[in-house]
């Protein structure tokens, strides 16, 4: 059994078959799913919460992606606060910094990140962080602002071992996606081997970043087993053991209830 700690079930790519996607994940042994809104307008967050509320073992995170940080107004934060009143919302995010694509100006990304950190602390929720080519600045901001008491996770980690150590020192868990199955991901795989057992997570980030051998196709939560398999090989541990550890880590950080049927 495993948990997909980060996917986007409200994405338009799942619009026609989201229930079938969820069924396939369950059949593959995915016991729980955390679906993240954040991308695009607030309606995406609302749909994410609606999907979570229809399914016992699906939970939600709400936020504003750094690509859309230019739209992160005080009103948008207020709307996220309202959505987070749902018992199925277990995190704020994803927020963070993306200095690779720069779809929003750096100042807007930084202001949005600070607002999300403050909201997570206010609501006593963990934060989900997106970071691309911005590790140094993100670390500076978290040190200045403070990590929320419930901590958080660096999702879809793409840094190296040094960055991993700094994020760990701040109190974050680190989540690995299908990228670790790609041939050119040696630094990420090296980092994946040093994260302590009680701080590691896995995810799909679906419908994006499908792992090998599905690369180039639509990703979905069922494929998190491929990432778990690679992570087990890197860490030289049995999949049953690591799968249980990741579930326990997610339950601790996101305050998830016991899995259905346990």
N, C-alpha and C positions, 0 to 999 in steps of 0.2 A: 504494500500500500504506500501511496505517496500523495503529497499535496502539490498542486501548482500554485505557487505563491504570487503569481503575477501574470494575468492575461487580460484581454479586452473583449469580453463577450458581447458588449454593446456595439462593437465595431461593425460598420456596414458590410464587411466581408462575411459576417456571420448572420446577416439579417434573415436569410432564407432558410437556414437550417440550424439555428442555435440549439434547439432542443436535441437534435440528432448529435450535435457536437458534444453536448453535455452527456448524453447517453454513452457515446463512444469513450469518453474520458472515464466514466464509471466502470465500464467494461474492462478498460485497460488497468484498473486498479487505482485510479485517482480518487482518493477518498474525500478530498476537500479542494475547493477552488477559491482563490481570491481574485475577483474581477475588478479591474481598475477603470474608472471613467477617464477624466482628465483631458483626453484628446478631443479638441474641438469645442463646441458650445456646451452650455450647462445641460442641455437636453441629453447629452451622452451620459452625464453623471446620473441624471434622473432614471434613464433606462437601465443603467448598471445596477442601481439600487432596486429597481423593480424586478429585474432578473434574480437578484440575490433573495429578495423576499418571497419569490415563488419556489425556491429550492432550499431544502434543509441544510445542505452542505456547501452552499455557495455564499460567499461574503463579499463585501464591497469596500472599495477605497474611492474617495472623491477628492478632486483637486483640479489644478490647472497645470497642464504640461508646460515645460519651459518654452516649447515652440510657440505657445499661445500666451506667454507671460504678458505681452503688451495689452491683453484683454483682461488682465487680473486686476479688476477694480475693487474698491471697498464693497460695492454691491455684490460682486461675484463671490467674494469671501463670505458675505452674509448669507448668500444662497447655499454655499457649501456647508455653512454652520447649520442651516435648517435641515439640509439633507442628512447630515451626520446625526440627527436625532433618531434616525432609524437604528434599531438594535442590530441590523445586519451590516452597518458601516463599522469597520474595524480599524480603519487607518485613514490618514489624510495624505493625499498625493495621487499621482506622482507629481512632485515638484522637483526643482533642482536647477542645474545649469547645463546648457548645451552650447558650447563655444565652437562646435564643429559645423553645424548647419546655420546657426545664427538667424533663425526665423524670427526671433524677437531680439531687440537690442540688449546688450549685457546689463545695463542699468535696470531695465524692466525685469529681466530674469532674476537679478539679485533682490529687487524689491519684492517680487512674488515669492521667492524662496523664504525671505524673512517673514512675510505674512503667513505662509504655510507653517513655518516653525512655530510661530506664535499661536496659530489656531490649534495645532496639534497639542501644544502645551496647555492651552485653555481648556480643551475638551478631554484632556488626559487620554489621547490616542497616540499611537506611534506614527512616524512619518515615513513615507516611501520616497526615496530619492533617486532621481535620474541624473547621471553625471557623464558627460562626454567631452573629452579634451578640456576639462575644467577642474581637475582634482584639487589643484593648489588653492584656487579661489574659493571653491566650495568648502574646503577644510577651514579656511580663514573665517568665512561667514558663520559656520557652525560654532567655531570657537568663540566668536564674538557674541552670537545670539544665544548659544546653548542648545544642546540636543534636548528634545522633549523628555520629560521624566520616563515615559514609556519607551524611550529609544526609537529605533527604526531600522530600516534596511536600505542598503545600497543595492538597487535592483539592476539586473542585467549588467553586472560588473564588467568593465572593459579596460581596467587599468592593469598595473603590474604589481609585483609583490610589495614594493615600497608603499604604493598607494593603499593596498589592502591593509598593511600594518597600521597606517595612519587612521584609516576609517575604523579599524578595530579598536584603536586606542581611544577614539571618540565615543565608543559604545555601540556602534552599528553592527548589525549582522550583514553578511554579504551574500547576495543571491547570484547564482550563475545560470545563464540561459544556454540555448543551443549553440551559441557562438563557440563554446569550448569544444564542440565537435568539428569545427572548421580547421583546415590544415594550417592556416596562418595565425593561429591563436596561441602560440607557444607561451607568451608572457602571461596570458590569462590562465592557461592551464597550470603554469607554475604557481600563480597566486592561489588557484583553487586547491593546491596541495598543502598550503600552509594555514588556511583558515581553521581555527579550532572547531571541534565537532559541535560544540554548543552555539556556534555563531554562523553556521552555514545553512543556506537555503538553495532551492532550485526553482526554476520557473520556465515558462515557454515564451512569455511576452507575445503570445499569439494574438492576432493572426500573422505576426511578423516573426522573422528570424527562425524559420524552421530548421531543425538540426539535420545533419546528415542521417540517413540518406534521402531526406525530404527537402533538402535545400532548394530554394527557388519555387517551392509550392506554398500553398496556404498552410500556415502552422495552426495547430490546435492543441488544447490541453492534454489530450491523450499522448502526445509526443514528449511530454515531460519525462517519460520513462527512458527515452534515449539520452537525455541530459544526465539523469541519475546514473545510468549505466556508465557513461564516460567519467563522471565524477567518482564513482566507485573504483574504476580502473586507476585513476590518478591517485586516489587515496588508499588504494589496496585494502578495500573493505567490502564486505558483503552487502548487496543491495538491500536486503531485508533490514539489516542493521542501520544503514545510512538512511533509508527511507523512514524508518521509525524515528531516527534522530531529527530529521528535518521536520517531520510532523510535530514532534515535541517542541522544537525551536519556534515554529510558527504559532503553535498553541500558546507558548509563553509570551511572545512579542505581541501577537494580535488578540490575546485573550479569547481564543476560540473555545467554544463548548466542546465536550466530548463528541467524537465522531458518531454519526448515526449507526446504530447496530453494535456499539461497543459499551 
